[in-house]
């Protein structure tokens, strides 16, 4: 499926509602729920989480965490988003909700409120389980929510590499990020059952697209196919278009805010810089680490504030 991030317009779809194994595309929701919890609880990203036996025993791609390791939340986020480390995803979930099971319940509740009717989560990492399924349309919708709700975190998805402590780690999506002009996200996924999955995003001028592909035969085929889908989407997308936030979870469409907000992000928790569009109310000019006074999403959600733990945020605001 190919969608316009700005308003959700679909430019191409084929079997977009078929329920399939998402593999590590699951971690997009893991990160969304973690970002939301961090904001609501105003957690310090330098806070240390103790790695449990359950997290350390998680298989697949891992950070090789050991029981009792003390990990910063920011490092667990980086490992989950960039490395796609399964043990880090579990440790992050446990730090936020106390247990993976409790965190998965939050993931499914959030999916329901987003209207992701083809999605059901059974774990936080995406290793294959019967009934753990999603669709290309649902993943694309989730990508829009990440883009609009957490622009200060979305920037990290564009990074080809990152640091976890003193360790340099490569993005699992580096093939697409490094080869496609304007690429800025989002997440890869692979298991034998799923094949090679990718949720990708890219920007050209005022256009921004999200493409989701399930079940490619290899990472090379995946990257080439998504690049072709992106090209076709950019050919179809208008340079100027409406910017409509998806209805925030728990809020009716009538409560959605409108009006373009162009945010230039820099130094976001060590994740680097990226340029994203967000939806917000008519806003004043903003300088370093300042945001509009009103909520970006609506009356029942808080405005995105500077994160504790040394995150820097610079915004340049354009309102209509």
C-alpha positions as CSV (number, residue, x, y, z in Angstrom):
1,X,0.0,0.0,0.0
2,X,1.1,3.6,-0.8
3,X,-0.4,6.4,1.2
4,X,0.0,10.2,1.5
5,X,1.2,10.8,5.1
6,X,-0.4,14.3,5.0
7,X,-4.0,13.2,4.8
8,X,-4.0,9.4,4.4
9,X,-4.9,9.3,0.7
10,X,-4.3,5.9,-0.8
11,X,-2.4,6.0,-4.1
12,X,-2.0,2.2,-4.6
13,X,-3.1,-0.9,-2.8
14,X,-3.1,-4.6,-3.4
15,X,-4.3,-7.1,-0.7
16,X,-3.8,-4.3,1.8
17,X,-6.3,-5.9,4.2
18,X,-4.9,-9.4,4.2
19,X,-3.9,-10.4,7.7
20,X,-0.2,-11.5,7.7
21,X,2.7,-11.9,10.1
22,X,4.1,-8.4,10.8
23,X,7.4,-9.6,12.2
24,X,9.3,-6.6,13.6
25,X,6.8,-4.1,12.2
26,X,5.2,-5.0,15.5
27,X,7.8,-2.8,17.2
28,X,6.2,0.3,15.6
29,X,3.3,-0.2,18.0
30,X,5.7,-1.1,20.8
31,X,7.5,2.2,20.3
32,X,4.2,4.2,20.0
33,X,2.9,2.9,23.3
34,X,6.3,3.5,24.9
35,X,6.5,7.0,23.6
36,X,3.0,7.7,24.9
37,X,3.7,6.3,28.3
38,X,7.0,8.2,28.6
39,X,5.2,11.4,27.8
40,X,2.2,10.8,30.1
41,X,4.5,9.8,33.0
42,X,7.2,12.3,32.1
43,X,9.8,9.5,32.5
44,X,13.4,10.5,32.4
45,X,15.0,8.8,29.3
46,X,18.2,8.4,31.4
47,X,16.3,6.3,33.9
48,X,17.8,2.8,34.2
49,X,15.7,-0.4,33.7
50,X,16.8,-3.7,35.1
51,X,16.8,-6.5,32.5
52,X,14.7,-9.5,33.6
53,X,15.3,-13.2,32.9
54,X,12.3,-13.0,30.6
55,X,13.8,-10.2,28.5
56,X,17.3,-11.7,28.5
57,X,15.9,-15.1,27.2
58,X,14.2,-13.6,24.2
59,X,15.4,-15.0,21.0
60,X,15.9,-13.8,17.4
61,X,17.8,-10.5,16.8
62,X,19.0,-9.3,20.2
63,X,21.3,-6.8,21.9
64,X,22.6,-9.8,24.0
65,X,21.3,-8.4,27.2
66,X,22.0,-10.3,30.4
67,X,19.9,-10.7,33.5
68,X,20.5,-7.8,35.8
69,X,21.9,-5.4,33.2
70,X,21.0,-1.8,33.9
71,X,19.9,-0.1,30.6
72,X,18.8,3.5,30.0
73,X,15.3,3.9,28.5
74,X,16.9,5.9,25.6
75,X,19.2,3.0,24.8
76,X,16.3,0.5,24.9
77,X,14.4,2.7,22.5
78,X,17.3,3.0,20.2
79,X,18.0,-0.7,20.2
80,X,14.3,-1.4,19.5
81,X,13.9,1.1,16.7
82,X,17.3,0.9,15.0
83,X,18.6,-2.6,15.7
84,X,15.2,-4.2,16.0
85,X,16.5,-6.0,19.2
86,X,13.9,-8.3,20.6
87,X,15.3,-8.4,24.1
88,X,15.4,-4.6,24.2
89,X,11.8,-4.4,23.2
90,X,10.8,-6.7,26.0
91,X,12.9,-4.8,28.5
92,X,11.4,-1.6,27.4
93,X,7.9,-3.0,27.7
94,X,8.6,-4.3,31.2
95,X,10.1,-0.9,32.2
96,X,6.9,0.8,31.1
97,X,4.2,-1.6,32.2
98,X,5.8,-4.0,34.6
99,X,5.4,-7.0,32.3
100,X,5.3,-7.9,28.6
101,X,1.7,-9.2,29.0
102,X,0.5,-5.9,30.5
103,X,2.2,-3.9,27.8
104,X,0.7,-6.1,25.0
105,X,-2.7,-5.3,26.4
106,X,-2.0,-1.6,26.0
107,X,-0.8,-2.3,22.4
108,X,-4.1,-4.0,21.5
109,X,-6.1,-1.3,23.3
110,X,-4.3,1.4,21.3
111,X,-4.7,-0.6,18.0
112,X,-8.5,-0.8,18.7
113,X,-8.7,3.0,19.3
114,X,-6.7,3.7,16.1
115,X,-9.2,1.5,14.2
116,X,-6.6,-1.1,13.2
117,X,-9.2,-3.8,12.8
118,X,-6.9,-6.4,11.2
119,X,-4.3,-6.2,13.9
120,X,-3.8,-8.4,17.0
121,X,-0.6,-8.4,19.1
122,X,0.5,-11.3,21.2
123,X,4.1,-10.1,21.9
124,X,6.1,-6.8,21.7
125,X,8.8,-8.0,19.3
126,X,7.0,-9.8,16.4
127,X,8.4,-13.3,16.6
128,X,5.9,-15.6,15.0
129,X,2.9,-16.7,17.1
130,X,-0.4,-18.0,15.8
131,X,-2.9,-15.1,15.8
132,X,-0.2,-12.4,16.0
133,X,-1.2,-10.6,12.7
134,X,-1.6,-7.3,11.0
135,X,-2.3,-5.8,7.6
136,X,-0.5,-3.4,5.3
137,X,-3.2,-0.8,5.7
138,X,-3.1,-1.0,9.5
139,X,0.7,-0.6,9.5
140,X,0.5,2.4,7.2
141,X,-2.1,4.0,9.5
142,X,0.1,3.3,12.5
143,X,3.0,5.0,10.6
144,X,0.9,8.1,10.3
145,X,0.2,8.1,14.0
146,X,3.9,7.8,14.8
147,X,4.6,10.6,12.3
148,X,2.0,13.1,13.7
149,X,2.0,12.2,17.4
150,X,5.7,11.9,18.1
151,X,7.7,14.0,15.6
152,X,10.4,14.5,18.2
153,X,11.0,10.7,18.2
154,X,10.2,10.1,14.5
155,X,13.5,11.6,13.5
156,X,15.4,8.6,14.8
157,X,13.9,6.4,12.2
158,X,16.0,8.2,9.5
159,X,19.3,7.3,11.2
160,X,21.5,4.8,9.3
161,X,23.4,4.2,12.5
162,X,23.3,5.1,16.2
163,X,25.1,4.6,19.4
164,X,24.0,2.5,22.3
165,X,26.4,3.4,25.1
166,X,29.8,3.1,23.4
167,X,28.6,0.7,20.8
168,X,27.8,1.7,17.2
169,X,24.8,-0.1,15.7
170,X,23.4,-0.1,12.2
171,X,19.8,0.5,11.2
172,X,18.1,-2.6,9.8
173,X,16.6,-0.3,7.2
174,X,20.0,1.1,6.1
175,X,19.6,-0.3,2.6
176,X,16.6,1.8,1.8
177,X,17.6,4.8,3.9
178,X,21.0,5.0,2.2
179,X,19.8,4.5,-1.4
180,X,16.5,6.4,-1.7
181,X,16.6,10.2,-1.7
182,X,14.4,11.7,1.0
183,X,13.9,8.4,2.9
184,X,13.3,9.0,6.6
185,X,11.9,5.8,8.0
186,X,10.5,3.6,9.3
187,X,10.9,-0.1,10.2
188,X,11.9,-3.4,8.7
189,X,10.6,-6.9,9.7
190,X,11.7,-10.4,8.9
191,X,10.8,-13.9,10.0
192,X,10.6,-17.1,8.0
193,X,6.8,-17.0,8.3
194,X,6.6,-13.3,7.3
195,X,9.2,-12.9,4.7
196,X,10.8,-9.5,4.3
197,X,8.5,-6.7,5.4
198,X,9.1,-3.0,5.3
199,X,7.2,0.1,6.4
200,X,9.1,3.0,4.7
201,X,8.6,6.7,4.5
202,X,10.1,9.4,2.4
203,X,9.8,13.1,1.7
204,X,10.1,15.2,-1.5
205,X,9.4,18.9,-1.1
206,X,6.0,19.2,0.5
207,X,5.1,15.5,-0.3
208,X,5.5,12.8,2.3
209,X,4.6,9.1,1.7
210,X,4.4,5.9,3.6
211,X,4.7,2.6,1.8
212,X,4.2,-0.8,3.4
213,X,5.2,-4.1,1.8
214,X,4.7,-7.6,3.3
215,X,6.4,-10.8,2.2
216,X,9.2,-9.9,-0.1
217,X,11.7,-12.7,-1.0
218,X,14.8,-10.9,0.1
219,X,16.0,-7.5,1.6
220,X,17.2,-6.5,-1.9
221,X,13.8,-7.3,-3.5
222,X,12.1,-5.5,-0.7
223,X,14.1,-2.3,-1.1
224,X,13.7,-2.3,-4.8
225,X,9.9,-2.9,-4.7
226,X,9.4,-0.2,-2.1
227,X,11.5,2.3,-4.1
228,X,9.3,1.6,-7.2
229,X,6.1,2.0,-5.1
230,X,7.5,5.3,-3.7
231,X,8.3,6.6,-7.1
232,X,4.8,5.9,-8.4
233,X,3.3,7.5,-5.3
234,X,5.3,10.7,-5.6
235,X,4.2,10.9,-9.3
236,X,0.6,10.7,-8.1
237,X,0.8,13.0,-5.1
238,X,0.2,16.7,-5.4
239,X,2.9,19.1,-4.3
240,X,0.4,20.9,-2.1
241,X,-2.2,19.0,-0.2
242,X,-4.3,19.1,3.0
243,X,-2.8,18.0,6.3
244,X,-5.1,16.0,8.4
245,X,-4.2,14.2,11.6
246,X,-5.7,10.8,12.0
247,X,-8.3,11.0,14.8
248,X,-6.2,10.7,17.9
249,X,-6.9,7.5,19.9
250,X,-9.9,8.1,22.1
251,X,-10.9,11.3,20.4
252,X,-13.6,11.8,17.9
253,X,-12.8,13.3,14.5
254,X,-14.6,16.5,15.6
255,X,-11.8,17.1,18.1
256,X,-9.0,16.8,15.6
257,X,-6.8,19.9,15.3
258,X,-5.9,21.3,11.9
259,X,-3.4,23.7,10.4
260,X,0.1,22.7,9.1
261,X,3.0,22.8,11.5
262,X,6.4,22.4,10.0
263,X,8.9,21.1,12.5
264,X,12.6,20.9,12.1
265,X,14.1,18.6,14.6
266,X,17.7,18.4,15.8
267,X,19.6,16.5,18.4
268,X,16.6,14.4,19.5
269,X,17.9,12.3,22.3
270,X,21.1,11.5,20.2
271,X,19.0,10.3,17.3
272,X,20.0,13.1,14.9
273,X,17.8,15.4,12.8
274,X,14.9,14.9,10.5
275,X,12.2,17.1,8.9
276,X,8.6,16.2,9.4
277,X,5.2,17.7,9.0
278,X,2.8,17.6,12.0
279,X,-0.8,18.8,12.5
280,X,-1.5,21.4,15.1
281,X,-3.5,24.5,16.0
282,X,-2.6,27.9,14.7
283,X,0.8,28.4,16.4
284,X,3.2,31.1,17.2
285,X,6.9,31.1,16.2
286,X,8.9,28.8,18.4
287,X,12.6,28.8,19.2
288,X,14.8,26.3,20.9
289,X,13.0,23.8,23.2
290,X,9.7,25.6,23.0
291,X,6.4,24.4,21.6
292,X,2.9,25.8,21.0
293,X,1.0,26.6,24.2
294,X,-1.9,24.5,23.1
295,X,-2.1,20.8,22.7
296,X,-1.0,19.5,19.3
297,X,-3.6,16.7,19.2
298,X,-6.7,18.1,20.9
299,X,-8.2,19.0,24.3
300,X,-7.7,15.6,25.9
301,X,-4.0,15.2,25.1
302,X,-1.0,17.1,26.3
303,X,1.3,19.2,24.1
304,X,4.6,17.7,23.2
305,X,7.0,19.1,25.7
306,X,10.8,18.9,25.8
307,X,11.8,15.5,27.1
308,X,13.8,15.1,30.3
309,X,17.2,13.5,30.0
310,X,18.9,16.1,27.8
311,X,16.8,16.0,24.7
312,X,17.1,19.1,22.6
313,X,14.4,20.3,20.3
314,X,14.3,23.2,17.8
315,X,11.1,24.0,15.9
316,X,10.3,26.4,13.1
317,X,6.5,26.8,12.9
318,X,4.4,27.7,9.9
319,X,0.7,28.3,10.5
320,X,-2.3,28.9,8.3
